[in-house]
Amino acid sequence: MAIDRRQFLIGSGAVIAAPAPGTASALQSSVYLSGARTGTGRHAAILFDADGEIQWRVELPDRGHGSAFRPGSPEAVIFARRPGTFAFVMERSSGVVNSVIAAPANRHFYGHGTYSADGRVLFTTENDFAEGRGVVGVWDAVDGYARLAEFDGGGIGPHDIAVMPGGRVLAVANGGILTSPETGRHKLNIADMKPNLALVDAADGTLISSHALPADLHKLSIRHMAVVQSGAIIIAMQYEGPREDRVPLVCRYQTGRLHLMSAPGPVTEAMKNYCGSVAADSAGQVACVTAPRGNISTFWSIADGRFLASAGIEDGCGVCAAHGGGDFVISSGTGRLVSAKPSAITGTSASHVGKLAWDNHVSRG
């Protein structure tokens, strides 16, 4: 797939610069997994390589959302978008479907999951819609993904989930929003939603700590996270309050507290109260937060929460770390794959395989 050298405008102090001749692509030495809508309107899981070339596609019964690669194994999994009830486990080399996980009765998936550090267990975020509570499902990845247990997710609407460094603690992003399959994606409790970041014991689900923003920001839904080896967590949020409000949309968990991160006024305005995804780079120094409704992606210092730069990327939402420090891959609903860093971006087009609309998230394996 040829690189499209046309660049997007990068503002707020970033330098526009094309990669030097001979510089390796930021997509180097990795494969990437994402959901997508194909040109025929169907939904699929798609694996692409370092050059943006599609390796395989697996048709899904409905729209996919988040995905994860299993440590120490050739497997990868993609989850149904809320309120879906399926997860497909596939061979990363071929796309052969090894298992189809079905949510238990009175449960639906929230779209994300993560493996334990040793790859033996899969954790999924779920809605117990009969009781109106969030749960974490525990599945045996060694024994055909049999359900082992479930435990409380520490709040309503657990969306994203990640393993903290050391492997003994799970971070759960509780968006605070109550939903029901009977009403689809309709949000039932905006007036009194209570989002939080919960840290729970990965072994038995014991709640270790819960962290919330100030009460006047209770409509900031904590949705997606990037966990860093230092123990910091960068959190991307979605605001459910009045459209004209302008609030911080990114925060950082460190030393037991949530710290709001601020962007320049025009950037906050452009983000339109909605972050789509977040990733930390491979060096643990830079985070990228996408805002697809505003066609903008933002870059932040993980160490101190400073805003670094922004890039105009049409409908750019999915993001994950690429090969080098400061490098990211961003996927777009327009079918583009973008190699991005705070100083420069380049893009590719997937037109040779038919029109694709990449879904909200992309993961690297």
LOGUTOR-91953 format. One line per field, with one value per residue (C-alpha): residue in one letter; x, y, z. Coordinates in Angstrom, 1 decimal. Example, Ala and Ser with C-alpha at 12.3 -4.5 7.8 and 13.67 -1.06 7.14 Angstrom:
BEGIN
residu (a/s) $
px (12.3/13.7) $
py (-4.5/-1.1) $
pz (7.8/7.1) $
! end
This chain:
BEGIN
residu (m/a/i/d/r/r/q/f/l/i/g/s/g/a/v/i/a/a/p/a/p/g/t/a/s/a/l/q/s/s/v/y/l/s/g/a/r/t/g/t/g/r/h/a/a/i/l/f/d/a/d/g/e/i/q/w/r/v/e/l/p/d/r/g/h/g/s/a/f/r/p/g/s/p/e/a/v/i/f/a/r/r/p/g/t/f/a/f/v/m/e/r/s/s/g/v/v/n/s/v/i/a/a/p/a/n/r/h/f/y/g/h/g/t/y/s/a/d/g/r/v/l/f/t/t/e/n/d/f/a/e/g/r/g/v/v/g/v/w/d/a/v/d/g/y/a/r/l/a/e/f/d/g/g/g/i/g/p/h/d/i/a/v/m/p/g/g/r/v/l/a/v/a/n/g/g/i/l/t/s/p/e/t/g/r/h/k/l/n/i/a/d/m/k/p/n/l/a/l/v/d/a/a/d/g/t/l/i/s/s/h/a/l/p/a/d/l/h/k/l/s/i/r/h/m/a/v/v/q/s/g/a/i/i/i/a/m/q/y/e/g/p/r/e/d/r/v/p/l/v/c/r/y/q/t/g/r/l/h/l/m/s/a/p/g/p/v/t/e/a/m/k/n/y/c/g/s/v/a/a/d/s/a/g/q/v/a/c/v/t/a/p/r/g/n/i/s/t/f/w/s/i/a/d/g/r/f/l/a/s/a/g/i/e/d/g/c/g/v/c/a/a/h/g/g/g/d/f/v/i/s/s/g/t/g/r/l/v/s/a/k/p/s/a/i/t/g/t/s/a/s/h/v/g/k/l/a/w/d/n/h/v/s/r/g) $
px (0.0/1.6/2.0/0.0/2.4/-0.3/-0.3/-2.9/-2.5/-0.9/-1.5/-0.8/3.0/3.6/6.0/4.9/7.6/7.6/9.6/13.2/14.2/14.9/13.1/11.2/7.5/5.8/3.8/7.0/7.1/3.6/0.1/-3.1/-6.6/-9.8/-13.5/-14.7/-17.8/-17.1/-18.2/-21.1/-22.3/-21.3/-19.2/-15.8/-12.8/-9.7/-6.0/-3.5/0.2/2.9/2.3/-1.4/-1.9/-4.9/-3.9/-7.4/-10.9/-13.6/-17.2/-19.0/-22.8/-22.9/-20.7/-17.4/-15.7/-12.6/-10.1/-7.1/-4.2/-3.7/-0.2/2.0/-0.6/-1.4/-5.0/-6.8/-10.3/-12.8/-15.9/-19.3/-20.3/-22.7/-25.2/-23.9/-23.6/-20.7/-16.9/-14.9/-11.6/-9.4/-6.0/-3.9/-2.0/-5.0/-8.2/-9.6/-12.3/-11.4/-14.2/-17.3/-18.1/-21.7/-22.7/-24.7/-28.4/-29.3/-25.9/-24.5/-21.0/-19.9/-17.4/-14.0/-12.0/-8.4/-6.4/-4.5/-0.8/-0.1/-2.9/-4.8/-7.9/-10.0/-11.8/-14.9/-16.9/-20.6/-24.0/-26.2/-29.3/-31.7/-30.1/-28.8/-25.2/-21.8/-19.9/-16.6/-16.9/-14.0/-13.4/-10.9/-8.8/-7.0/-10.2/-12.2/-13.3/-15.5/-17.0/-15.2/-16.8/-18.0/-17.5/-18.7/-17.1/-17.2/-19.8/-22.5/-21.5/-18.1/-16.7/-12.9/-10.8/-7.0/-4.4/-2.2/1.6/2.3/-0.8/-2.6/-4.9/-7.6/-8.5/-12.1/-13.5/-17.1/-18.9/-21.7/-24.4/-27.3/-28.6/-30.9/-31.3/-34.9/-34.0/-30.8/-28.1/-30.5/-29.0/-31.3/-29.7/-27.9/-29.3/-27.7/-24.9/-21.8/-18.8/-15.6/-12.3/-12.3/-9.2/-10.1/-8.2/-7.8/-8.0/-11.3/-12.8/-12.3/-12.6/-9.3/-10.2/-12.6/-11.9/-14.4/-14.1/-15.6/-19.4/-20.0/-18.3/-20.5/-21.7/-18.1/-18.3/-15.0/-14.8/-11.4/-8.0/-4.3/-2.3/1.4/4.2/4.8/1.3/-0.2/-3.5/-4.5/-8.3/-10.4/-14.0/-17.3/-19.4/-23.2/-24.0/-25.2/-23.6/-22.5/-20.5/-16.7/-15.0/-11.7/-12.0/-8.8/-7.5/-4.6/-4.6/-1.4/-0.5/-4.1/-5.8/-7.4/-5.8/-7.7/-5.6/-6.3/-5.9/-6.0/-9.5/-9.7/-8.7/-11.2/-13.8/-12.9/-13.1/-16.9/-17.2/-16.4/-13.2/-13.2/-10.1/-6.7/-3.3/0.1/3.2/5.6/8.0/5.3/5.9/3.2/-0.5/-2.8/-6.5/-8.8/-12.0/-13.7/-16.8/-14.4/-12.1/-9.1/-6.6/-4.6/-1.2/-0.2/2.8/2.1/4.7/3.0/-0.2/0.8/-1.0/1.6/-0.1/-3.2/-3.8/-6.8/-7.8/-11.3/-13.3/-10.1/-11.0/-9.1/-5.6/-2.8/1.0/3.2/6.8/8.7/8.5/5.9/4.5/0.9/-1.5/-4.8/-7.7/-10.5/-14.1/-13.2/-11.0/-7.7/-4.8/-2.6/0.9/1.1/3.3/3.2/5.5/4.2/1.6/1.3/-1.7/-2.6/-5.8/-7.4/-9.3/-7.6/-9.5/-12.9/-14.2/-13.8/-15.0/-12.8/-14.5/-13.8/-10.7/-7.5/-5.1/-1.5/-0.1) $
py (0.0/3.2/6.0/9.1/12.0/14.6/15.9/17.3/20.6/20.1/23.1/24.5/24.5/21.2/21.2/20.0/17.7/14.8/11.7/11.9/9.7/6.1/6.6/3.5/3.8/4.2/1.1/-1.0/-4.6/-5.0/-6.2/-4.4/-5.5/-3.5/-3.8/-2.2/-1.8/-3.0/-1.5/-3.9/-2.7/-5.8/-5.8/-7.5/-8.0/-7.1/-7.7/-5.5/-5.4/-2.7/-1.4/-1.2/-4.3/-6.4/-9.9/-11.3/-10.4/-12.3/-11.4/-10.5/-10.7/-7.1/-4.2/-4.8/-2.5/-3.1/-6.0/-7.5/-9.8/-12.7/-12.7/-15.7/-17.0/-16.7/-15.7/-12.3/-11.4/-8.7/-7.7/-6.7/-3.1/-2.3/-3.8/-6.8/-10.3/-11.9/-12.0/-13.7/-15.4/-15.8/-17.1/-14.0/-15.7/-16.8/-15.4/-18.9/-18.5/-20.7/-19.7/-17.6/-16.3/-15.6/-13.3/-15.1/-14.6/-11.1/-9.8/-7.9/-6.8/-3.2/-3.6/-4.1/-6.8/-7.6/-10.7/-11.4/-10.8/-14.5/-14.9/-17.6/-15.5/-13.1/-10.3/-8.7/-5.6/-6.4/-5.1/-7.1/-5.3/-7.2/-5.6/-2.4/-3.0/-3.4/-6.7/-8.1/-11.5/-14.0/-16.5/-19.4/-18.8/-22.1/-24.3/-23.1/-19.8/-21.4/-18.9/-19.1/-16.3/-12.7/-9.9/-6.4/-3.8/-1.1/1.1/1.4/1.0/-0.5/0.2/-0.1/-2.5/-2.9/-4.8/-2.6/-3.2/-6.2/-8.0/-8.2/-5.2/-4.4/-0.8/-0.4/2.7/3.0/5.4/5.8/5.4/3.0/1.3/-1.6/-3.9/-2.9/0.7/-0.1/2.6/5.0/6.5/6.2/8.1/11.2/13.4/11.3/9.4/8.7/7.7/6.5/4.7/1.5/-0.5/-4.1/-7.2/-9.4/-12.6/-12.1/-8.8/-7.1/-3.3/-1.7/1.9/4.1/7.5/10.1/13.6/16.6/16.5/19.3/17.1/14.0/14.1/13.4/9.8/7.9/5.7/4.7/4.3/3.9/2.2/3.1/0.9/3.6/3.0/6.2/6.0/8.4/8.6/9.9/11.0/11.9/14.8/14.2/17.8/20.7/21.0/24.6/23.6/23.3/21.0/19.1/15.8/14.1/13.3/11.4/8.9/9.0/8.7/7.7/10.8/11.9/15.0/17.0/17.9/21.1/21.9/25.4/26.8/26.3/22.7/22.0/23.6/21.5/18.3/18.7/17.2/13.7/11.6/8.4/6.5/6.9/5.2/5.6/5.3/2.4/4.5/5.5/9.2/10.5/9.8/10.3/11.1/11.1/13.2/12.0/14.2/17.2/15.6/16.2/14.1/15.4/14.6/14.9/14.4/11.5/12.7/16.0/16.1/18.9/19.4/18.9/19.2/18.5/17.1/17.5/13.9/13.5/11.0/9.7/7.5/4.3/4.7/2.5/2.7/2.0/0.8/3.9/6.3/9.0/7.0/6.1/4.5/6.2/4.7/6.7/6.1/7.4/4.3/5.9/4.6/7.4/7.2/10.0/11.6/15.1/16.5/14.9/12.5/10.6/8.6/5.6/4.7/1.3/1.9/-1.1/-3.5/-1.8/1.0/0.5/2.5/1.6/1.2/3.0/1.1/-0.5/-2.7/-3.7/-7.2) $
pz (0.0/-1.1/1.4/0.7/1.4/1.7/5.2/7.6/9.4/12.8/15.0/18.5/18.3/16.4/13.5/10.1/8.7/6.3/7.4/6.2/3.3/4.5/7.8/8.8/8.9/12.3/11.4/11.5/12.8/14.0/13.1/13.9/14.5/14.1/13.3/10.1/7.9/4.4/1.1/1.1/4.5/6.4/9.5/9.8/12.0/9.9/10.6/8.7/8.7/9.1/5.6/5.9/3.8/4.9/6.0/6.6/7.4/9.4/8.9/12.1/12.8/13.8/14.6/16.5/18.9/21.0/20.5/22.3/21.6/24.0/25.6/24.8/22.3/18.6/19.5/19.3/20.3/19.1/21.1/20.0/20.3/23.2/23.6/21.7/23.1/21.1/21.1/18.4/19.2/16.1/15.1/14.4/11.6/9.6/11.0/11.7/14.4/17.4/19.7/19.7/23.2/24.1/26.9/29.6/30.1/31.3/30.2/27.3/26.6/26.7/23.9/25.7/27.4/28.3/29.0/32.2/32.0/31.5/28.9/30.9/31.6/29.6/31.5/29.8/30.8/31.0/31.9/34.3/32.9/35.2/38.2/36.6/37.7/35.9/36.2/35.0/33.4/33.9/31.1/30.9/27.9/28.3/28.4/25.5/27.1/29.7/32.1/35.4/37.4/37.5/39.9/40.5/38.3/40.9/39.2/36.5/32.9/33.0/29.5/29.1/31.2/31.5/33.6/35.7/35.8/37.9/36.7/40.0/39.6/37.0/36.1/35.2/33.4/34.7/32.4/34.9/32.2/32.7/29.6/28.8/25.8/25.6/24.8/22.8/23.3/24.9/28.1/31.1/34.0/32.7/35.5/38.2/36.5/38.6/36.6/38.3/37.8/39.9/40.8/41.6/42.6/39.4/41.5/43.3/42.3/45.6/45.2/46.1/45.4/43.5/42.0/40.8/39.4/41.3/41.7/39.2/36.5/37.2/33.5/32.3/31.4/32.0/28.9/27.7/29.2/28.4/31.2/31.3/32.8/35.4/36.8/35.4/33.5/30.8/30.6/27.7/28.5/26.9/28.2/28.6/29.7/27.6/24.2/24.8/27.9/27.5/30.0/30.2/28.3/29.4/32.8/34.3/37.2/39.3/42.9/43.9/42.3/39.1/37.6/34.9/31.8/29.9/26.2/24.6/24.3/20.5/20.8/23.6/21.4/18.4/20.4/20.7/24.2/22.9/23.0/20.9/22.0/23.8/23.6/25.1/23.0/23.3/25.4/27.9/27.3/24.9/24.8/21.9/22.4/19.4/19.0/15.9/16.1/15.9/13.3/15.6/17.4/20.4/21.9/25.6/27.8/30.2/32.8/33.6/31.6/29.3/26.0/23.2/19.8/17.7/14.3/12.0/11.0/9.5/11.6/13.2/16.2/16.6/18.0/19.3/19.8/16.8/16.8/17.9/20.8/20.1/17.2/16.8/14.3/13.9/11.9/10.4/9.5/6.1/5.5/6.1/8.2/9.6/10.9/13.5/16.0/17.6/14.9/11.7/10.2/6.9/5.7/3.7/1.8/1.8/-1.5/-3.3/-1.1/-1.4/0.7/4.5/7.4/10.3/13.6/16.9/18.1/16.8/18.8/18.1/18.4) $
! end
